[in-house]
Amino acid sequence: MRYKYIFLGLIVGLAFVLRFVGISSYPAGFSADEVNQGYTAYSILKTGRDEWGELFPVAPRAYGDYRAPLYTYLTVPSVFLFGLNEFAVRFPNVLVGTIAILVLYLLSKELFKNFKNSEAISLLAASILAISPWHVGMSRGSFETNLPSLLIPLASLFFLKGLDKKKYMLASMICFGFSLFSYYSARLLLPFVLLAFYLLFVRPKFGVLQAVKKFKLSLIVFAIFAFLASYTMFFGAQTRIADVALFNSEAIFRTAADQKYQAVLLGLPDTIARLFSNKVFAVGEQIIKNYLGYFSIEFLFTQGAGEATYGLMPGRGLLHLIELPFLLFSIYSILQNKLYRDRRILFILVVIAMAPIPASLTASVGFAANRSALMIPWIHILAAYGAIALASKIKIKKIWIAFATFYVFATVLFLEDYFFHAPMQNSRQMSYGWKQMASYLDEVSDSYPQVIISRNLSEPQMFLAFYLKIDPRVVQKESQDWLRYQANGLKFVDQLGEYKIANFTIRNLDRNSDLRLDSALLVGKPEDFPHDIVPSYSVNYPDGQQAIIAVSTRAEYAKGN
């Protein structure tokens, strides 16, 4: 028994190391979302208000949309302890990702408590989650999606225990309640999870009336969370959902219109063409394609995420390839042994089946590994069960030594990719270079009567506020002018023609007239300037290409140009 806990401790320790080492620098860059999380927490810490002047917001405004608040508030004590920097903003997720390993172990024990190999399944589930490329990647940045990957399994663990001891049911409802404020995709998934719990566990054991009577306090607590979450939908969350929903995708609507036009052009009557080429059909078809795609080998094992914005690596699978046979054998074993009759096993399958629904309903670049991350814990439980089930069939030690060796090799290969190759991809999608440029601006900006920042840099006001640690009261005052974006029907702040923060002006750069300004400092992307310009300062991506440059129009610099 003692060795079991030692092994579990080593697993958790390994998980912490993989998630902690080098978090200030990897993933390379620091995205606009992360900067916004950090500065909002800093502003709340200093003034009790976010950068928009909202007192303790329950749906913090970002750049034009709204965030779930839980990660922001978890960041407040971290910023208090470590200051306003990348480490402080990312560190809460390191802890969340590490705790998730222990929770998965306990949840697996509860789900498989009637199996003779429950301990082996639980330890293996924790082990493969600890070294999962998907989970490690999501735990190393300030990515909200990692929170429900902890909270929903933890709530599920307490729920199963709460069927016999109602004090756990209260803890379950609190965790489910907090998950509503962790990530908007969790709000879409949670009703399905609760319905599955009700149909599989509550109704067969208690019935409706007895369950309400037994768990009255727990239901009241959850109802309070649900009411607050619903309230925030009326002034924030719905904007974010509307922005990413397939139902508002102009590209899909254009495709449907083009298909209808082609069909009519080739002789199909317009009325019939409308039946097969319309918005409803187009959206429904895309949802089905998206949903099935999230269970594909391409997404899970070969190509992975569609973008690097969340610190993951497009072109690399989210799971280790060795887990594919384990997952396939787990399905085979469940079907062969009719284990789907076991409500706990069926619950795992149901949650995995439901997990990609939020991602399937959204428009994104390729597969959205962040929105589908809700399946991470459950798919690793299934893989662990498949491995142990397969081990009971194949008892040749050399084969399992080979499997273990492959796992070690796969993990080393992932880490080599993550630290020595991924920065080439991540840096371009994660606003790399602002830390260095802000340090330069901190030194020289006061000596220039004008410092103009290009809008092409995407929401530069928050990078300046974060890295220069601009007083939140100054930002709160400036942000009242930024709200013009909303009055003008724009989606984001940086779509404004011109706006300011502190002594910085943000607008489009004119490569002709701005270079003739007297003693100005211009900051932008290389494409904002003539190709032969000589910058006074530049920051390069890890591959040596210029990321951000500063150009001085002072006479001494102009002569050099």
C-alpha positions as CSV (number, residue, x, y, z in Angstrom):
1,M,0.0,0.0,0.0
2,R,2.9,2.4,0.8
3,Y,4.4,1.8,-2.6
4,K,1.2,2.8,-4.3
5,Y,1.3,6.2,-2.6
6,I,5.0,6.6,-3.4
7,F,4.3,5.9,-7.1
8,L,1.3,8.3,-7.1
9,G,3.5,10.9,-5.5
10,L,6.1,10.5,-8.2
11,I,3.4,10.8,-10.9
12,V,2.1,14.0,-9.5
13,G,5.7,15.3,-9.0
14,L,6.5,14.5,-12.7
15,A,3.3,16.2,-13.7
16,F,4.2,19.4,-11.8
17,V,7.7,19.5,-13.3
18,L,6.4,19.1,-16.9
19,R,3.9,21.9,-16.4
20,F,6.1,24.2,-14.4
21,V,9.6,24.3,-15.9
22,G,10.1,27.4,-18.1
23,I,6.5,28.6,-18.1
24,S,7.6,32.2,-18.5
25,S,9.1,31.4,-21.8
26,Y,7.2,28.4,-23.1
27,P,4.9,28.6,-24.9
28,A,6.9,31.2,-26.7
29,G,5.3,34.6,-26.7
30,F,2.4,35.8,-24.5
31,S,-0.9,36.0,-26.2
32,A,-3.4,38.9,-26.1
33,D,-5.8,36.8,-24.0
34,E,-3.1,36.0,-21.4
35,V,-2.0,39.7,-21.2
36,N,-5.6,40.7,-20.7
37,Q,-6.1,38.0,-18.0
38,G,-3.0,39.3,-16.2
39,Y,-3.8,43.0,-16.4
40,T,-7.4,42.6,-15.4
41,A,-6.3,40.6,-12.3
42,Y,-3.7,43.4,-11.6
43,S,-6.3,46.1,-11.9
44,I,-8.7,44.3,-9.6
45,L,-5.9,43.7,-7.1
46,K,-5.0,47.4,-7.1
47,T,-8.4,49.0,-7.3
48,G,-11.2,46.4,-7.0
49,R,-12.2,47.2,-10.6
50,D,-11.1,45.9,-14.0
51,E,-9.5,48.1,-16.6
52,W,-13.0,49.2,-17.8
53,G,-13.9,50.5,-14.3
54,E,-16.3,47.6,-13.5
55,L,-16.4,46.8,-9.8
56,F,-15.5,43.1,-9.3
57,P,-16.9,42.0,-12.7
58,V,-18.6,38.6,-13.0
59,A,-18.1,38.7,-16.8
60,P,-14.9,40.7,-17.4
61,R,-14.8,42.5,-20.7
62,A,-11.8,41.7,-22.8
63,Y,-11.3,43.5,-26.1
64,G,-14.8,43.5,-27.3
65,D,-16.1,40.2,-26.0
66,Y,-16.4,38.9,-22.4
67,R,-14.5,36.2,-20.5
68,A,-15.6,33.7,-17.8
69,P,-14.3,35.2,-14.6
70,L,-12.8,32.3,-12.6
71,Y,-9.3,32.2,-14.0
72,T,-9.1,36.0,-13.7
73,Y,-9.8,35.8,-10.0
74,L,-7.4,32.9,-9.5
75,T,-4.7,35.1,-11.0
76,V,-5.2,37.9,-8.5
77,P,-3.4,36.2,-5.6
78,S,-0.7,35.0,-8.0
79,V,-0.1,38.5,-9.2
80,F,0.0,39.7,-5.6
81,L,2.7,37.1,-4.7
82,F,4.8,37.2,-7.9
83,G,4.1,40.6,-9.5
84,L,2.7,41.4,-12.9
85,N,4.6,39.0,-15.2
86,E,4.2,36.0,-17.4
87,F,5.0,33.6,-14.5
88,A,2.3,35.0,-12.2
89,V,-0.4,34.8,-15.0
90,R,0.5,31.2,-16.0
91,F,1.2,29.7,-12.6
92,P,-2.4,29.1,-11.5
93,N,-2.9,26.8,-14.4
94,V,0.2,24.8,-13.5
95,L,-1.4,24.1,-10.1
96,V,-4.8,23.3,-11.8
97,G,-3.1,20.9,-14.2
98,T,-1.2,19.2,-11.5
99,I,-4.1,18.8,-9.1
100,A,-6.1,17.3,-12.1
101,I,-3.7,14.3,-12.0
102,L,-4.6,13.4,-8.4
103,V,-8.3,14.0,-9.1
104,L,-8.3,11.7,-12.1
105,Y,-6.7,9.0,-10.0
106,L,-9.5,9.3,-7.4
107,L,-12.2,9.5,-10.0
108,S,-10.9,6.4,-11.8
109,K,-10.9,4.5,-8.5
110,E,-14.5,5.5,-7.9
111,L,-15.6,4.6,-11.5
112,F,-13.9,1.2,-11.4
113,K,-14.3,0.4,-7.8
114,N,-16.1,-2.9,-8.6
115,F,-13.2,-4.0,-10.9
116,K,-10.4,-6.1,-9.6
117,N,-7.8,-4.0,-11.4
118,S,-9.2,-0.6,-10.3
119,E,-5.9,0.4,-8.7
120,A,-3.9,-0.4,-11.8
121,I,-6.4,1.5,-14.0
122,S,-6.4,4.5,-11.7
123,L,-2.6,4.8,-11.5
124,L,-2.2,4.3,-15.2
125,A,-4.9,6.9,-16.0
126,A,-3.0,9.4,-13.8
127,S,0.3,8.5,-15.4
128,I,-0.8,9.0,-19.0
129,L,-2.6,12.2,-18.1
130,A,0.6,13.5,-16.5
131,I,2.6,13.1,-19.7
132,S,-0.3,13.9,-22.1
133,P,0.8,16.4,-24.8
134,W,-2.7,17.8,-24.8
135,H,-3.0,18.3,-21.1
136,V,0.6,19.5,-20.6
137,G,0.1,22.1,-23.3
138,M,-3.2,23.4,-21.9
139,S,-1.6,23.6,-18.4
140,R,1.3,25.8,-19.3
141,G,-0.5,29.0,-20.3
142,S,-3.3,31.0,-18.8
143,F,-5.9,29.0,-20.8
144,E,-9.4,29.0,-19.3
145,T,-10.2,25.6,-20.8
146,N,-8.0,23.8,-18.3
147,L,-10.3,24.8,-15.4
148,P,-13.3,22.6,-16.4
149,S,-10.9,19.8,-17.1
150,L,-10.3,19.8,-13.4
151,L,-13.7,21.0,-12.0
152,I,-16.0,18.7,-14.0
153,P,-14.1,15.5,-13.0
154,L,-13.9,16.7,-9.4
155,A,-17.6,17.4,-9.4
156,S,-18.3,14.0,-10.9
157,L,-16.1,12.3,-8.2
158,F,-18.1,14.1,-5.4
159,F,-21.4,13.4,-7.2
160,L,-20.8,9.6,-7.2
161,K,-19.7,9.7,-3.6
162,G,-22.7,11.9,-2.8
163,L,-25.2,9.3,-3.8
164,D,-24.4,7.6,-0.5
165,K,-23.1,10.6,1.6
166,K,-25.0,13.8,0.8
167,K,-22.2,16.0,2.2
168,Y,-20.2,15.1,-1.0
169,M,-23.2,16.1,-3.1
170,L,-23.0,19.6,-1.8
171,A,-19.3,19.7,-2.7
172,S,-20.3,18.4,-6.2
173,M,-22.8,21.1,-6.8
174,I,-20.3,23.8,-5.7
175,C,-17.7,22.4,-8.2
176,F,-20.3,22.2,-10.9
177,G,-21.3,25.8,-10.0
178,F,-17.8,27.1,-10.3
179,S,-17.4,25.3,-13.6
180,L,-20.1,27.5,-15.0
181,F,-17.7,30.5,-14.5
182,S,-14.6,28.7,-15.7
183,Y,-15.1,28.5,-19.5
184,Y,-18.1,29.2,-21.7
185,S,-17.9,25.8,-23.4
186,A,-18.5,24.2,-20.0
187,R,-21.9,26.0,-19.8
188,L,-22.9,24.2,-23.0
189,L,-21.7,20.8,-21.8
190,L,-22.8,20.9,-18.2
191,P,-26.6,20.4,-18.8
192,F,-25.8,17.2,-20.7
193,V,-23.5,16.0,-17.9
194,L,-26.1,16.7,-15.3
195,L,-28.8,15.0,-17.4
196,A,-26.6,11.9,-17.7
197,F,-26.1,11.8,-14.0
198,Y,-29.8,12.1,-13.4
199,L,-30.8,9.4,-15.9
200,L,-28.1,7.0,-15.0
201,F,-27.8,7.4,-11.2
202,V,-30.4,9.6,-9.5
203,R,-33.6,8.5,-11.0
204,P,-33.0,4.7,-10.7
205,K,-31.9,5.0,-7.1
206,F,-34.1,7.7,-5.6
207,G,-36.8,9.0,-8.0
208,V,-37.4,12.7,-8.5
209,L,-39.2,13.6,-5.2
210,Q,-36.9,11.7,-2.9
211,A,-33.8,13.1,-4.6
212,V,-35.1,16.7,-4.3
213,K,-35.9,16.1,-0.6
214,K,-32.5,14.4,0.1
215,F,-30.3,16.9,-1.8
216,K,-32.4,20.0,-1.3
217,L,-29.5,22.2,0.0
218,S,-27.2,21.0,-2.8
219,L,-29.8,21.9,-5.4
220,I,-30.3,25.3,-3.9
221,V,-26.6,26.1,-3.9
222,F,-26.3,25.0,-7.6
223,A,-29.4,27.0,-8.5
224,I,-27.7,30.1,-7.1
225,F,-24.7,29.5,-9.3
226,A,-26.9,28.8,-12.3
227,F,-28.9,32.0,-11.7
228,L,-25.7,34.1,-11.6
229,A,-24.4,32.4,-14.7
230,S,-27.6,33.0,-16.5
231,Y,-27.6,36.7,-15.4
232,T,-24.2,37.2,-16.9
233,M,-25.5,35.9,-20.3
234,F,-27.6,39.0,-20.6
235,F,-24.7,41.4,-20.6
236,G,-21.6,39.7,-21.7
237,A,-21.3,36.0,-22.3
238,Q,-23.8,35.9,-25.2
239,T,-21.5,38.2,-27.2
240,R,-18.6,35.7,-27.0
241,I,-20.8,32.8,-27.9
242,A,-22.3,34.8,-30.8
243,D,-18.9,35.7,-32.1
244,V,-17.7,32.1,-32.5
245,A,-21.0,30.3,-33.2
246,L,-21.4,28.5,-36.6
247,F,-24.9,29.9,-36.8
248,N,-23.3,33.3,-37.5
249,S,-20.7,32.1,-39.9
250,E,-20.8,34.1,-43.1
251,A,-18.5,31.7,-44.8
252,I,-20.9,28.8,-44.4
253,F,-23.8,31.0,-45.6
254,R,-21.8,32.0,-48.7
255,T,-21.0,28.4,-49.4
256,A,-24.7,27.5,-49.2
257,A,-25.6,30.3,-51.6
258,D,-22.9,29.3,-54.0
259,Q,-24.1,25.7,-54.0
260,K,-27.6,26.8,-54.7
261,Y,-26.5,29.0,-57.6
262,Q,-24.5,26.2,-59.2
263,A,-27.4,23.8,-58.9
264,V,-29.8,26.3,-60.5
265,L,-27.2,27.0,-63.2
266,L,-27.1,23.3,-64.1
267,G,-30.9,23.1,-64.4
268,L,-32.2,22.2,-60.9
269,P,-35.4,24.2,-60.2
270,D,-34.9,27.0,-57.7
271,T,-37.4,25.6,-55.2
272,I,-35.8,22.2,-55.1
273,A,-32.3,23.8,-54.9
274,R,-33.4,25.7,-51.8
275,L,-34.3,22.4,-50.1
276,F,-30.8,21.1,-50.4
277,S,-28.7,24.2,-50.3
278,N,-29.8,26.5,-47.5
279,K,-28.4,27.8,-44.2
280,V,-30.0,25.2,-42.0
281,F,-28.6,22.3,-44.1
282,A,-25.2,24.0,-44.4
283,V,-24.8,24.6,-40.7
284,G,-26.1,21.1,-39.8
285,E,-23.7,19.4,-42.2
286,Q,-20.8,21.4,-40.8
287,I,-21.7,20.6,-37.2
288,I,-21.8,16.8,-38.0
289,K,-18.4,17.1,-39.9
290,N,-16.9,19.0,-36.9
291,Y,-18.3,16.5,-34.4
292,L,-17.0,13.4,-36.1
293,G,-13.7,15.1,-36.8
294,Y,-13.0,15.4,-33.1
295,F,-12.9,11.6,-32.8
296,S,-10.7,11.2,-35.9
297,I,-7.1,9.8,-35.9
298,E,-6.1,13.0,-37.7
299,F,-7.2,15.2,-34.8
300,L,-6.2,13.1,-31.8
301,F,-3.0,11.4,-33.1
302,T,-1.5,13.1,-36.1
303,Q,-2.4,16.7,-36.9
304,G,-3.8,17.9,-33.6
305,A,-4.8,21.6,-33.0
306,G,-5.7,23.9,-35.9
307,E,-3.8,26.8,-34.4
308,A,-1.0,27.5,-32.0
309,T,-2.7,30.4,-30.2
310,Y,-3.2,28.1,-27.1
311,G,0.4,26.9,-26.9
312,L,-0.2,23.7,-28.8
313,M,1.5,22.4,-31.9
314,P,-0.4,22.2,-35.2
315,G,0.8,19.1,-37.1
316,R,1.4,17.1,-33.9
317,G,-1.1,14.8,-32.3
318,L,-2.7,15.6,-29.0
319,L,-2.3,12.1,-27.7
320,H,0.6,9.7,-27.9
321,L,0.2,7.3,-30.8
322,I,0.7,4.3,-28.4
323,E,-2.7,5.1,-26.9
324,L,-4.6,4.4,-30.1
325,P,-4.5,0.6,-29.6
326,F,-5.5,1.0,-26.0
327,L,-8.5,3.1,-26.9
328,L,-9.6,0.7,-29.6
329,F,-9.2,-2.3,-27.3
330,S,-11.2,-0.5,-24.6
331,I,-14.2,-0.1,-26.9
332,Y,-13.8,-3.7,-28.0
333,S,-13.6,-5.0,-24.4
334,I,-16.6,-2.9,-23.3
335,L,-18.7,-4.2,-26.2
336,Q,-17.6,-7.8,-25.9
337,N,-18.2,-7.9,-22.1
338,K,-21.3,-5.8,-22.3
339,L,-19.8,-3.4,-19.8
340,Y,-22.0,-0.6,-21.1
341,R,-24.6,-2.1,-18.8
342,D,-22.5,-0.8,-15.9
343,R,-23.8,2.7,-15.4
344,R,-20.4,4.1,-14.4
345,I,-18.7,2.7,-17.6
346,L,-21.6,4.0,-19.7
347,F,-21.2,7.4,-18.0
348,I,-17.6,7.6,-19.2
349,L,-18.7,6.9,-22.8
350,V,-21.5,9.4,-22.6
351,V,-19.3,12.2,-21.4
352,I,-16.7,11.5,-24.1
353,A,-19.5,11.5,-26.7
354,M,-20.8,14.9,-25.4
355,A,-17.5,16.6,-24.8
356,P,-16.9,17.8,-28.4
357,I,-20.4,19.3,-28.8
358,P,-19.4,22.9,-27.8
359,A,-16.4,22.8,-30.2
360,S,-18.6,21.4,-33.0
361,L,-21.0,24.3,-32.7
362,T,-18.2,26.9,-33.2
363,A,-16.3,28.2,-36.2
364,S,-12.6,28.0,-35.9
365,V,-9.3,27.5,-37.8
366,G,-9.1,23.8,-38.1
367,F,-9.9,21.7,-35.0
368,A,-10.3,23.7,-31.8
369,A,-8.2,21.8,-29.3
370,N,-9.1,24.3,-26.6
371,R,-12.9,24.0,-26.9
372,S,-12.7,20.2,-27.1
373,A,-10.3,19.9,-24.2
374,L,-13.3,18.9,-22.0
375,M,-12.8,15.3,-23.1
376,I,-9.2,15.2,-22.0
377,P,-9.7,13.4,-18.6
378,W,-12.3,11.0,-19.8
379,I,-10.4,9.8,-22.9
380,H,-7.4,9.1,-20.7
381,I,-9.5,7.1,-18.3
382,L,-10.7,5.0,-21.3
383,A,-7.2,4.6,-22.6
384,A,-6.0,3.4,-19.2
385,Y,-8.8,0.8,-19.0
386,G,-8.0,-0.4,-22.5
387,A,-4.3,-0.8,-21.6
388,I,-5.1,-2.9,-18.4
389,A,-7.7,-4.9,-20.2
390,L,-5.2,-5.7,-23.0
391,A,-2.5,-6.5,-20.4
392,S,-4.8,-9.2,-19.0
393,K,-4.9,-10.8,-22.5
394,I,-1.2,-10.3,-23.4
395,K,1.0,-11.4,-20.5
396,I,4.3,-11.3,-22.3
397,K,6.6,-9.0,-20.3
398,K,8.8,-8.1,-23.3
399,I,5.8,-6.6,-25.1
400,W,4.9,-4.4,-22.1
401,I,8.5,-3.4,-21.7
402,A,8.4,-2.3,-25.3
403,F,5.2,-0.4,-24.7
404,A,6.7,1.4,-21.7
405,T,9.9,2.2,-23.7
406,F,7.7,3.6,-26.5
407,Y,5.9,5.8,-24.0
408,V,9.2,7.2,-22.6
409,F,10.5,7.8,-26.2
410,A,7.2,9.5,-27.2
411,T,7.3,11.8,-24.1
412,V,10.9,12.8,-24.8
413,L,10.1,13.4,-28.5
414,F,7.1,15.6,-27.4
415,L,9.3,17.6,-25.0
416,E,11.9,18.1,-27.7
417,D,9.3,19.3,-30.1
418,Y,7.7,21.5,-27.5
419,F,10.9,23.3,-26.3
420,F,12.9,23.3,-29.5
421,H,10.5,23.4,-32.4
422,A,7.1,24.7,-31.3
423,P,8.5,28.2,-30.6
424,M,8.8,28.7,-34.3
425,Q,5.1,28.2,-34.7
426,N,3.8,29.5,-31.4
427,S,5.7,32.8,-31.4
428,R,3.9,34.1,-34.5
429,Q,0.4,33.4,-33.1
430,M,1.2,34.4,-29.5
431,S,2.3,38.1,-30.0
432,Y,6.0,37.3,-29.5
433,G,8.3,40.3,-28.9
434,W,6.2,42.6,-26.8
435,K,8.2,42.1,-23.6
436,Q,11.4,43.2,-25.3
437,M,9.8,46.1,-27.1
438,A,8.0,47.3,-24.0
439,S,11.4,47.3,-22.2
440,Y,12.8,49.5,-24.9
441,L,9.8,51.8,-24.9
442,D,10.1,52.2,-21.1
443,E,13.7,53.5,-21.6
444,V,13.2,55.9,-24.5
445,S,9.5,56.9,-24.9
446,D,9.7,59.8,-22.5
447,S,12.3,61.5,-24.8
448,Y,9.8,61.6,-27.7
449,P,6.9,64.0,-28.1
450,Q,5.1,61.4,-30.1
451,V,5.1,57.6,-29.8
452,I,2.8,56.0,-32.3
453,I,1.9,52.3,-32.2
454,S,0.5,50.5,-35.2
455,R,-3.0,48.9,-35.0
456,N,-1.6,46.0,-36.9
457,L,0.0,44.7,-33.7
458,S,-3.5,43.7,-32.4
459,E,-4.7,45.2,-29.2
460,P,-1.4,46.9,-28.3
461,Q,-3.0,48.9,-25.5
462,M,-3.1,45.9,-23.2
463,F,0.5,44.8,-23.9
464,L,1.6,48.4,-23.1
465,A,-0.5,48.4,-19.9
466,F,0.8,45.0,-18.9
467,Y,4.5,45.3,-19.5
468,L,4.8,48.9,-18.5
469,K,2.6,48.3,-15.5
470,I,0.6,51.4,-16.3
471,D,-1.5,52.5,-13.3
472,P,-4.9,50.9,-13.6
473,R,-6.6,54.2,-12.8
474,V,-5.0,55.7,-15.9
475,V,-6.2,52.8,-18.0
476,Q,-9.7,52.9,-16.5
477,K,-9.9,56.6,-17.5
478,E,-8.6,55.9,-21.0
479,S,-10.9,52.9,-21.5
480,Q,-14.0,55.1,-21.3
481,D,-12.9,56.6,-24.6
482,W,-12.2,53.1,-26.0
483,L,-15.9,52.3,-25.6
484,R,-16.5,54.2,-28.8
485,Y,-15.9,50.8,-30.5
486,Q,-19.2,49.6,-29.2
487,A,-21.1,52.8,-30.0
488,N,-19.7,52.6,-33.6
489,G,-20.8,49.0,-34.1
490,L,-17.3,47.6,-34.0
491,K,-16.4,44.2,-32.5
492,F,-13.0,45.0,-31.0
493,V,-11.2,48.0,-29.5
494,D,-8.3,47.9,-32.0
495,Q,-10.8,48.5,-34.9
496,L,-11.0,52.1,-33.7
497,G,-9.4,54.6,-36.1
498,E,-7.3,56.1,-33.3
499,Y,-7.1,55.9,-29.6
500,K,-4.7,56.5,-26.8
501,I,-3.2,54.9,-23.6
502,A,-0.9,57.0,-21.4
503,N,1.5,58.8,-23.8
504,F,1.0,56.4,-26.6
505,T,-1.2,56.9,-29.7
506,I,-2.5,53.8,-31.4
507,R,-3.6,54.1,-35.1
508,N,-2.7,53.0,-38.6
509,L,0.8,54.0,-39.7
510,D,1.3,56.0,-42.9
511,R,4.7,55.0,-44.2
512,N,5.0,58.2,-46.1
513,S,3.7,61.0,-43.9
514,D,4.6,59.5,-40.5
515,L,8.3,59.0,-41.5
516,R,8.4,62.8,-42.1
517,L,7.2,63.6,-38.6
518,D,9.6,65.6,-36.4
519,S,11.1,63.5,-33.6
520,A,8.5,60.7,-33.4
521,L,8.9,57.1,-32.5
522,L,6.9,54.6,-34.7
523,V,6.3,51.0,-33.6
524,G,4.8,48.4,-35.7
525,K,5.2,45.2,-37.8
526,P,7.9,45.1,-40.5
527,E,5.2,45.4,-43.2
528,D,4.1,48.8,-41.7
529,F,7.4,50.3,-43.1
530,P,9.3,50.4,-46.3
531,H,11.3,47.3,-46.8
532,D,14.6,49.2,-46.7
533,I,13.9,51.0,-43.4
534,V,16.6,50.8,-40.8
535,P,14.9,50.4,-37.4
536,S,16.3,52.0,-34.2
537,Y,15.3,48.8,-32.4
538,S,13.8,45.5,-33.4
539,V,12.7,42.2,-31.9
540,N,13.1,39.0,-33.9
541,Y,11.1,35.8,-33.8
542,P,13.0,32.7,-32.7
543,D,13.7,31.9,-36.4
544,G,15.4,35.3,-36.9
545,Q,12.6,37.1,-38.8
546,Q,11.6,40.5,-37.5
547,A,8.5,40.5,-35.2
548,I,8.2,44.1,-34.0
549,I,10.3,47.1,-35.0
550,A,10.7,50.7,-33.7
551,V,11.6,53.5,-36.1
552,S,12.8,56.9,-35.0
553,T,12.2,60.0,-37.2
554,R,14.8,62.1,-35.5
555,A,17.3,63.7,-37.8
556,E,20.2,61.6,-36.7
557,Y,18.3,58.4,-37.4
558,A,16.8,59.7,-40.6
559,K,20.3,60.4,-42.0
560,G,21.2,56.8,-41.3
561,N,18.2,55.6,-43.2
